[in-house]
Amino acid sequence: MNVAARRGTSCALSLLLAALFLSAGPAQADPAMTAAQAQQRAKAVTQVVLGIFSYARWPVEPSPLRLCLVGPTEYADDLIKGHVQESGRPLQVRRLLADDSQVAQACDAIYIGKLDQGQRDRLFERISGHPVLSISEADDPCTVGSLFCLRVSDQQVAFEVNLDSVARSGVRIHPSVLQLSRRRAVQP
């Protein structure tokens, strides 16, 4: 009887494990699909960010262009690899804490991830009056602070431009980029 009970428990355990493996199968496929989509989005974001940089002019052209990633980011993985812009200017990328007091002196551009409102306010206070191009990745209404706000979807990476922030930044942006943001914002 002891042997029969063990066999029944063993059989039940085997069925339970089989059911867990079968139910875990589709769950494992979804993250792989999501990882591929995230990688594709990261590459698209990199292209848009590098495109924005190519149409930006600083009072003194930086070489290399120092890009700082601030806050947790979702699509900056490809940017971290560093790139050389079409102009031949290298891109130097590093992460900084949102409350780093040297952000205005250490960065020519900042790519902003998720920050709480207090962190965002302090960050923009630190770069105020300095020629720093800022791009927000997170759901930014693009009304205060960032020059560019990304809108990332499966179909495209679009962006909005905050003209007031552009005017105050000291970084000149070619009018073609401003027109492109208007056209992309209209697309469904």
C-alpha positions, 0 to 999 in steps of 0.5 A: 500500500505504501508503494501504491501511495508513492506511485500515485503521488509520483504520478500526480507530481509528474502531471503537475510538473507537465502542466506547469511546463506547458503553461510556462511555454507561452509565457516564455515566448512572450518575453522573447517577443517583447525583447525583440520589440524592445531591441527594435525600438531601441535601435529606432530611438538611437536613429532618431536621437542621432538625427536630432543631434545632427541638426543641432548646433552648440555655441562651441561644437563639442567633440566628442558629443557628451550624452548623459543618460539620466534616470531609468531608461527603457530605450537607451540600450543601443545608445549606450554602445556609443556611436560616431555621427554621420559628421564623424563626431564621436558620441560619448555616452555615460549614465549620471544620477538625476541629482548630480551637481555636475550635469551641466558641465559634464553633458552636452546632451541629456537623455532623460528616463523616468524621474519624479517631478522633483528630480526633473525640476532640479535637473532642469534648474541645473542645466538652465543657462547652459547649452544642453540639449535635452530629450525625454523618453518617458511620458513627458507632456513636453510643456516644461523642460525638455527640448524634445519628447519622444513618442515610441510605438511599434510603428514609429518613433516620433517626437515633439519639440518644446519651442520655448525650451529650444529658445532658452537652451542656447542650442540651435536646432535646424528648422527642418527638424521642427517641421518634421516634428509637426508632420510626425505628430499629425500621423495616426 
